[in-house]
Amino acid sequence: MTAIKAFVKGHPVISYYALAFAISWGAILLVIGLGPGGFSATPQQFQEDVPYAVPAMILGPGLAGILLTAFLYGRAGLREFRSRLLKWRVGAGWYAVALLTAPLVSTAVLLALSLVSPEYLPRIFTASDRTALLLMGIAVGLTAGIFEELGWTGFAVPTLLRMRYGVLTTGLIVGVLWGAWHLPINFWASGVIAGELSLAVFAPVWLLGILVGSLVAFRVLMVWVYERTGSMLVAMLKHVSLATFTFILTPPLGGAPRAGSSVSRPPPCYGPSSQRSPWHKEDISHDGRSGGGRLEKGVALTRDERTLAKRQHIAPVRGRVAHGCWTGAIGLTPESPPSSKRHQALGEAEISSESLGQNSL
């Protein structure tokens, strides 16, 4: 016991991250293993297990932070931890920075990108049930922000600052490890294990997102706010804001509409007895521009359905999409189910920002 305590005292940051990752990754692996699809779960099965997997994973950072604080500093350390947690008397400007940075930056970027393509419109603008989306986003944000920051800001950040690391260095260290901590849930959601996405595609994109993604930059800002205020509460609110508005603003890119979106996919249909799909490659009418196309005349579609059609580079041949079935890729017809290679390519084309490490939990 003495040797363990000596090691932890000599290497508190390494010890903290080892414990936090062990708790989080162990918990989510347990949930995955007990889930309906096991370790070969598809992204669809993953969605069913999210309500259990995410809370199990989020326990790690906060639980590790509290345990190591008690182990190293005893009751005095826990009292100091509590005082930082409940410190609310800071300037109003700090609350504005904590709550408004994420939504203002995200909205500005998405609106600018929407000038290029309507696919980039903030998700809340196009959702069919905005109330449900907003409530779910708040629930996700509160859960992630409170439980994670008990560890990231409760233990890791102040420990690194006491070791004379500056705000930038501390933010970079915690930010990169914060992103890496999301690996199991990102990997599971991506469909790599289920064969829907190539590991050669997932790995470099995920790694790039971890090293230079928004989480690292946002963590540097969070460390700066904490260093100026000494308030864990303000850091939590900043994380809550990031997670909440990432959830309600990030659009379902890549042709993969998510819950709350006003665009939905009809079920795929294959086999000679199936009704002809309204989506067919051979019915595209190109306008001469690269990747361009136009919808056939006389087809009554909503704006969202037209956007989905253009995204797939496919034109409808009859009726509304809801009246038929959806093949999901150029060249697929009801009579020709997708081959494994084509299905894999389709999965790769539908990578969403959520499945590549952009999750801000």
C-alpha positions in Angstrom: 0.0 0.0 0.0 2.8 2.4 0.8 4.5 1.7 -2.5 1.3 2.3 -4.4 0.7 5.6 -2.6 4.3 6.6 -3.3 3.9 5.9 -7.0 0.6 7.8 -7.1 2.1 10.8 -5.3 5.1 10.8 -7.7 2.9 10.4 -10.8 -0.5 11.8 -10.0 -1.5 12.7 -13.6 -0.5 9.3 -15.0 -2.3 7.5 -12.1 -5.4 9.6 -12.6 -5.7 8.9 -16.4 -4.9 5.2 -15.9 -7.7 4.9 -13.4 -10.2 7.1 -15.3 -9.6 5.2 -18.6 -9.8 1.8 -16.8 -13.2 2.7 -15.3 -14.7 4.2 -18.4 -13.4 1.8 -20.9 -14.1 -1.2 -18.7 -17.7 -0.1 -18.1 -18.4 0.5 -21.8 -16.8 -2.8 -22.8 -19.0 -4.5 -20.3 -22.1 -2.8 -21.7 -21.1 -3.6 -25.3 -20.5 -7.3 -24.4 -23.9 -7.6 -22.8 -25.7 -5.7 -25.6 -27.8 -7.3 -28.3 -25.0 -7.3 -30.9 -22.1 -7.9 -28.6 -18.8 -6.7 -29.9 -20.1 -6.9 -33.4 -22.9 -4.5 -32.8 -24.1 -2.4 -35.8 -24.5 1.3 -35.5 -28.3 0.7 -35.2 -27.8 -1.7 -32.3 -25.4 0.9 -30.8 -28.2 3.5 -30.8 -30.2 1.1 -28.6 -27.4 0.7 -26.2 -26.4 4.4 -25.9 -28.7 5.1 -22.9 -26.7 2.5 -21.0 -23.2 2.9 -22.5 -22.7 6.6 -22.2 -23.6 6.9 -18.5 -21.4 3.9 -17.7 -18.5 5.6 -19.6 -19.0 9.0 -18.1 -18.5 7.7 -14.6 -14.8 7.2 -15.1 -13.3 10.8 -15.0 -15.3 12.0 -12.1 -15.1 8.9 -10.0 -11.3 8.7 -10.6 -10.9 12.4 -9.6 -12.8 12.0 -6.3 -11.0 8.8 -5.4 -7.5 10.1 -6.0 -8.3 13.4 -4.2 -9.4 11.5 -1.2 -6.4 9.0 -1.5 -3.7 11.7 -1.8 -5.1 14.6 0.2 -7.6 13.2 2.6 -10.5 15.2 4.1 -8.7 18.5 3.6 -8.4 17.8 -0.1 -12.1 16.9 -0.4 -13.1 20.1 1.4 -11.0 22.1 -1.1 -12.5 20.1 -4.0 -16.0 21.0 -2.7 -15.1 24.7 -2.4 -14.0 24.8 -6.0 -17.1 22.9 -7.1 -19.4 25.4 -5.4 -17.5 28.6 -6.2 -20.1 30.7 -8.1 -19.1 34.3 -7.2 -17.3 35.2 -10.3 -17.9 38.0 -12.8 -21.0 37.8 -15.0 -18.6 38.0 -18.0 -17.2 34.6 -17.2 -20.7 33.0 -17.2 -21.2 34.6 -20.6 -18.0 33.1 -21.9 -18.9 29.7 -20.5 -22.4 29.6 -21.8 -22.2 31.5 -25.1 -18.9 30.5 -26.8 -20.0 27.1 -28.1 -23.4 28.1 -29.5 -22.2 31.4 -31.1 -19.2 29.9 -32.8 -21.0 26.7 -33.9 -24.0 28.7 -35.3 -21.8 31.2 -37.1 -19.7 28.4 -38.8 -22.8 26.3 -39.8 -24.7 29.3 -41.2 -21.6 30.2 -43.2 -21.3 26.7 -44.5 -25.0 26.6 -45.3 -24.4 29.2 -48.0 -22.5 26.4 -49.8 -25.0 23.6 -49.0 -28.3 23.5 -47.0 -27.0 20.3 -45.5 -25.0 22.5 -43.1 -28.0 24.2 -41.6 -28.1 23.8 -37.8 -29.9 20.7 -36.8 -32.4 22.6 -34.6 -33.5 24.6 -37.7 -34.6 21.5 -39.6 -35.7 19.1 -36.8 -39.4 18.1 -36.9 -39.6 18.0 -33.1 -37.5 20.8 -31.8 -38.7 20.5 -28.2 -37.6 16.9 -27.9 -34.3 17.7 -29.5 -33.7 20.6 -27.2 -34.6 18.5 -24.1 -32.4 15.6 -25.1 -29.5 18.0 -25.8 -29.8 19.6 -22.3 -29.9 16.1 -20.7 -26.8 15.0 -22.6 -25.0 18.3 -21.8 -25.8 18.2 -18.1 -24.8 14.6 -17.7 -21.5 15.0 -19.6 -20.6 18.4 -18.2 -21.1 17.6 -14.5 -19.7 14.1 -14.3 -16.7 14.5 -16.6 -15.5 17.8 -15.1 -15.4 16.4 -11.6 -12.3 14.7 -13.0 -10.9 16.7 -15.9 -11.1 20.1 -14.0 -11.5 18.7 -10.6 -8.2 16.8 -10.6 -6.2 16.7 -13.8 -6.2 20.5 -14.6 -5.2 21.8 -11.2 -2.6 19.0 -10.8 -0.9 20.0 -14.0 -1.1 23.7 -13.2 0.5 23.0 -9.8 3.3 21.2 -11.6 4.1 24.5 -13.3 2.6 23.6 -16.7 1.2 26.7 -18.4 -2.4 27.1 -19.5 -1.6 26.2 -23.1 0.4 23.1 -22.3 -2.2 21.9 -19.7 -5.0 22.5 -22.2 -3.2 20.6 -24.9 -2.4 17.6 -22.7 -5.9 17.4 -21.2 -7.6 18.1 -24.6 -5.8 15.4 -26.5 -6.5 12.8 -23.7 -10.1 14.0 -23.5 -10.5 13.3 -27.2 -8.7 9.9 -26.9 -11.0 8.9 -24.0 -13.9 8.9 -26.5 -12.3 6.1 -28.6 -14.4 3.1 -27.6 -17.8 4.9 -28.2 -16.5 6.5 -31.4 -15.1 3.2 -32.7 -18.3 1.3 -31.7 -20.6 3.8 -33.3 -18.6 4.0 -36.5 -19.5 0.5 -37.7 -16.0 -0.7 -38.1 -16.6 -3.9 -36.2 -19.8 -4.6 -38.0 -17.9 -4.2 -41.3 -19.8 -1.1 -42.4 -16.7 1.1 -42.3 -13.1 0.4 -43.1 -10.6 0.7 -40.3 -8.3 2.3 -42.8 -10.8 5.2 -43.1 -11.7 5.5 -39.5 -8.3 5.4 -37.9 -6.6 8.4 -39.6 -9.7 10.6 -39.6 -10.3 9.9 -35.9 -6.6 10.5 -35.0 -6.5 13.7 -36.9 -9.7 14.8 -35.1 -8.1 14.0 -31.7 -4.9 15.9 -32.4 -6.2 19.0 -34.1 -10.0 18.9 -33.5 -12.2 21.3 -31.7 -12.0 19.5 -28.4 -8.3 20.4 -27.9 -8.9 24.1 -28.7 -12.0 24.2 -26.5 -10.1 22.6 -23.6 -7.4 25.2 -23.8 -10.1 27.9 -23.5 -11.6 26.0 -20.6 -8.3 25.8 -18.8 -7.8 29.5 -19.2 -11.2 30.2 -17.8 -10.6 27.9 -14.8 -7.1 29.4 -14.2 -8.7 32.9 -14.0 -11.7 32.0 -11.9 -10.7 29.0 -9.9 -14.3 27.8 -10.3 -15.0 24.2 -11.3 -18.7 25.2 -11.6 -17.9 27.6 -14.4 -15.9 24.9 -16.2 -18.8 22.5 -15.9 -21.2 25.1 -17.4 -18.8 25.5 -20.3 -18.7 21.8 -20.9 -22.5 21.6 -20.6 -22.9 24.3 -23.2 -20.5 22.6 -25.6 -22.2 19.2 -25.3 -25.7 20.6 -25.4 -25.2 22.8 -28.5 -23.1 20.2 -30.3 -26.1 17.9 -30.0 -28.8 20.3 -31.1 -26.8 22.2 -33.7 -24.6 19.6 -35.5 -26.5 18.7 -38.7 -26.8 15.0 -39.8 -24.2 15.2 -42.6 -23.2 12.4 -45.0 -26.7 11.2 -45.9 -27.4 9.8 -42.5 -30.4 11.6 -41.0 -30.6 11.3 -37.2 -33.4 11.3 -34.7 -35.3 14.6 -34.7 -34.5 15.3 -38.4 -37.4 16.0 -40.7 -35.8 13.7 -43.4 -36.3 10.0 -42.8 -35.4 7.0 -44.9 -37.9 4.5 -46.1 -37.0 0.9 -45.5 -34.8 -0.7 -48.2 -36.5 -3.2 -50.4 -34.9 -5.9 -52.5 -36.2 -8.8 -54.5 -38.3 -9.1 -57.7 -41.6 -8.8 -55.8 -40.8 -5.5 -54.3 -42.3 -2.2 -55.6 -40.0 -0.2 -57.9 -37.9 2.2 -55.8 -38.4 5.9 -56.6 -34.6 6.4 -56.6 -32.7 5.1 -59.6 -29.3 6.0 -61.1 -30.6 5.5 -64.6 -33.2 8.2 -64.2 -30.7 11.0 -63.3 -30.8 14.1 -65.6 -27.4 15.8 -65.5 -27.1 19.5 -66.2 -23.5 19.3 -67.4 -21.9 20.4 -64.2 -19.6 18.2 -62.0 -21.8 16.1 -59.9 -24.8 18.2 -60.9 -28.3 16.9 -61.5 -31.9 18.0 -61.5 -35.2 16.6 -60.3 -37.6 15.1 -62.8 -40.6 17.3 -63.6 -43.9 16.6 -62.0 -42.5 14.9 -58.9 -44.0 16.3 -55.7 -41.3 16.4 -53.0 -40.6 18.4 -50.0 -37.5 20.6 -49.8 -35.9 18.1 -47.4 -36.6 15.2 -49.8 -35.1 17.2 -52.7 -32.0 17.9 -50.6 -31.7 14.2 -49.8 -32.1 13.3 -53.5 -29.4 15.8 -54.6 -27.1 14.5 -51.9 -27.4 11.0 -53.2 -27.0 12.3 -56.9 -30.2 10.5 -57.6 -33.5 11.8 -59.1 -36.9 10.4 -58.2 -38.9 8.8 -61.0 -42.3 8.6 -59.4 -44.3 9.8 -56.5 -42.9 10.9 -53.1 -40.1 9.0 -51.4 -42.6 7.9 -48.6 -44.6 6.0 -51.2 -41.9 3.7 -52.2 -38.7 2.2 -50.7 -35.2 3.5 -50.7 -32.2 1.8 -52.2 -29.6 4.0 -50.5 -26.9 4.3 -53.2 -26.4 5.1 -56.9 -27.0 2.1 -59.1 -28.8 -0.1 -56.5 -32.2 -1.3 -57.7 -34.8 -3.4 -55.8 -33.7 -6.4 -57.9 -30.0 -6.1 -56.9 -29.2 -6.2 -53.2 -25.9 -4.5 -52.3 -22.7 -6.5 -52.4 -20.4 -6.5 -49.4 -17.9 -4.2 -51.2 -20.6 -1.8 -52.3 -22.2 -1.9 -48.8 -18.8 -1.1 -47.3 -18.3 1.8 -49.7 -21.8 3.1 -48.8 -20.9 3.0 -45.1 -17.7 4.9 -45.7 -19.6 7.5 -47.6 -21.9 8.1 -44.7 -19.4 8.9 -42.0 -20.9 11.6 -39.8 -19.0 14.0 -37.7 -20.5 12.3 -34.7 -18.9 9.0 -35.4 -15.4 10.4 -36.0 -14.5 11.8 -32.7 -16.5 15.0 -32.9 -18.6 13.9 -30.0 -18.1 16.4 -27.2 -19.3 14.4 -24.3 
